[in-house]
Amino acid sequence: MANTHITMSVRPEIVMMDELLERVANGRLRVPVFNRPFVWRPEQMLELFDSIERGYPVGSLLVWQTDEPVQSLEQIGDIPIPAPEPGASVSYILDGHQRISTLFGCLYRAGDAPRGDDPKDWRWWVYRDLRAGDKASAYRHFPKPGPAPAHYLPLRSVLRTLDFLAFSREMVDREGIGGAEHLIEQAELITQRVKSYKIALSHLIGGDLNQAVEVFARVNQAGQKITSDQMVSALTFRESGQVTLAERIDTIVSQIADTGFGEPRRETVFRTVLAIAGEQDVMAPDWNAVVRRVDGRVATATEETAQAMTAAAAFLQHEAKVPLFKYLPYAHQLMLLTVFFHHQPHPTRAQLAALRSWFWKTSWTEAFASANSTAVRRALDEMIAFANGHGTLTLKKDLVEPIPEKFNLNSARTRAYLIWELAEFPARRNAANEPIDTASLLATSDSTLFRQVIERDYRPANRVILPTRNGTSVRSALANLAPADRTEVLDSHGIPQRAWDSLVDGDGNGFVTHRTAYLAQRLVPFVAGLELTTSTSLIGPAEADTE
């Protein structure tokens, strides 16, 4: 079979600092819009210049040279970038935005640029303290109003001969010939080191959109992951003022967050848009086809997704009692429910009951663990048929195991267990018999919210949401409950008297075992109400299986 791939070649290049920044200044080296904003801290900027002066490697830049129109930033380092000249070869920085912004923003700073108290202004004004010798802290910011000390070499003068001469004359005026001579020699040496510093570039030349997306997905692994919708938006030319696909998805994410469900993953929203647009493979789509449709069906599908996903989030919150998206066992569940509500905005009671049963069964049977394209496509087809009244929701595994063998928030089974327990015992009280604002804690806290009672026991019944005073363990807080408050506090957490007695007697294993048995007793009728059948043990694996 002939290879239909368009070849993407790689060409290495070594360029001097001044030549590299000149390419930025004339618009031939640009930053695509999908890159995250400039986020480096001031100390990171100083460390970069210290490494350059010492001749240390600062990493190569990965750039893509292409004839494709790619939407790019109009400013780098807060400095406007002109449009490239017609017919000029343009390259786009895929990896190195933070470094190139630091270098360009500091070395190309205009003399009349703002330098006030706002960090967004003064962070670009970097100086070399000429009296600091070769100390690691020789580079400085000078955020104070007024002129910097005479022995502070402004980096903006390094690439400008006239500005460097002006700095030297001013130093002579302020320090005198004798005091300035040595400092000027040192400034000339530093200037030469910066100007002549060599930076490695890896050019990706040519290639099609599929290959470009693949590259985009693999770079910046240490930073913010580039999402597929941002890639598609970056690779689709848009006139100024038009709304990009990424911006539409931003709106959907915010809209769902405003419902109190939290922010869904962008990737989940994007896959849902593709599914509603009729894409056959939402896990590994044909990017060329997606880009061709971005101004047609995909763009329209974002509006339909927003409405249907709001309904799906409401179902999860009110029918399944999922408190927040981050506790959803599988993100695929939100996508599939959104597709259902797109095709059936007014479900019957029977359909809602079937969806509740489907939600819990998929959560307890690892239905979407490492789901591949074929499995997701099959699930989408089944959900669409069910929404249109032409089929039922079926799963291969009949028995469910609702209790995870160990607490692992990366496990769908553990998340499902937490959803059930939070709904089963909604009005929790602290050791002083005061109400616990569980909803706020869930929204703001991480896994440490679910605290162990007994050390090194990993069963989920050993976890409770019980804030305590500093220095007080959960075990101590429970064991020392006031007699008048004890029953109400224990009942609010689903802790039976027998488990508490074991805890007071120093039998940690007994506490967890008795609470496990009590929770299982409460779970059985819940599962039966969903018309599902449990396994004999009720316990299933809790390996990391969320997609």
Phi, psi and omega in degrees: 000134182289146178277114183267003180290139173280133186288134172246116182260162181239130179229119177281154179207143174245125181231150174287156181304312184295323179291320180300311183289335176294324178296322176294315185297328180263009173084008181273343175239116191233169180245120179297154185291341182288346179298146176295158180298170177291120186234001182298142174281157181306322181292330176293324179295317180294321180297325179298314181291327177296318179296320181295315180299324181278354180081015179286150176289140180245012178092148180277159175260136177258120183233151179245121178259117187208159173269355179294138175285116183243126180295130185227165181293145178270350177224145172229125184062032182065020178246127180300141180247129180286159173292145179294153178294147180304132179084353181286145176287130183241138176238150183239132182282118177268326180220115180135015183301316183295319181291314183292327177293320178296312182295311183290317182296329180269315186281335180255015182296135177284150182296335181258015179292153181300142175215067182258201182283343181290124179305332179296339177267304189286344180296337180275351180264093182253138182234154172253118178285107185288346178267000183272359181065225180252027178296153181292340182258029185285341180267140188223155160260152178230085185279354183288151176291157180091175183290148176287162177306151184300329183271012175264110178280114178287127184294339178295343180267355185293320183265001182242111184299316182295321179292325178293320178295322178295319177298318181295317179297319180295323178295319178298319180296323186269332185251342187085160182302313184296318182282338187267335189302309182295320181293324178293320177300318179293320178297320178296321180295315180296318179301316180296319180297319181289313183297324185266003180297134183260132180242135181273135175241137172249110182270125167264119187248127176078212183086162178257184184295322179301314181293321180296317179299320179299319178293314180304321184291340185259346181271169178059037183295333179276350182248210182283128181294138177276123182272159187297321181294326177292323177296313181298319179296319181293328184270003180244114183294136179223140175290154180303135177098342179280147182277127180275165176301318180299321179292323177296320180290325172306316181296317179296315179302315180294321181296318179290321178298324181293342178282352183094004182270354184084174183275121173287161177294140178301321182297323178295316179297317182296316178298324178294319176301316179298318181296316180291332177283353178096013178296133184287327183231098182280345180277323179218071186288166173280104187296325178299319180292320179298314181296323179296329183265001188297333178267003181239253187297320182295319180297317178294323183295335179295322178293320179292324178295318181302315182291314183289325181289329175298319177293320179295318178297321178296320177299313181296320181290315191263328181266318180264349178065032175283118185290321184210157180303323185295346176259002177295128182304314180225132176297332178301332181296320178295318179299313184292321177294323177297318178298320178300309184290340173291316181277337182220082182289346181233074184290155174280168177298322180296320179293319179297320178296319179294322178295320177298314179298318178299317181301311183290322181293317178295328180288327186266353184241017179056039187297327184245019177294119180054041181296132179265180183301319182295316181295319180291319178299318179296319179295321178296315179299318180294319181293320179295317179297318179296317180298326182268008176077024184246012181186184179236165177266116184237153175224148184295318185275127184272317185275140177249152180232088191284344182259121178287146181291336176210158182279118181210105185294348174275002179260133178298322181296320178294318179296319178296319178300317180296319179301314179296312184296321179297323179283327181289327180232075189281334187256077183281150180230147181276183185296339177268010179064036176252148180298141175261129177280079186298320183300315179294320179296318180297323183285333188249346187253167179251205184297340180291349176297323182270095192267144177286140172271313180251128182297141173061026170247117192260010176288145183297334179292351178271002182250135176220156173263098185214089176299140179228167176292157179304133178086356180254123179282160177297319181300315180294319180298320180287318183294335185251028177297141177296138182307323183290335183259345194304307185298316182295318180293313182297317180298326182292340180253002182070040179249111181287160181302320182298321178294319180295321178301318178297320180298315180295326179281000179085011181263086182296317179298320179297320178302310183291320181296314181292323178290323177301315181296321180294315180295322178297321178298323179285331183286325188303310179294331177296315180294318180297325179295338176271003182061039176246162181243132180270157172286171182298318185272341184069353188255134179230168181295153181230043176287159178297113185221008177287138185284000000 
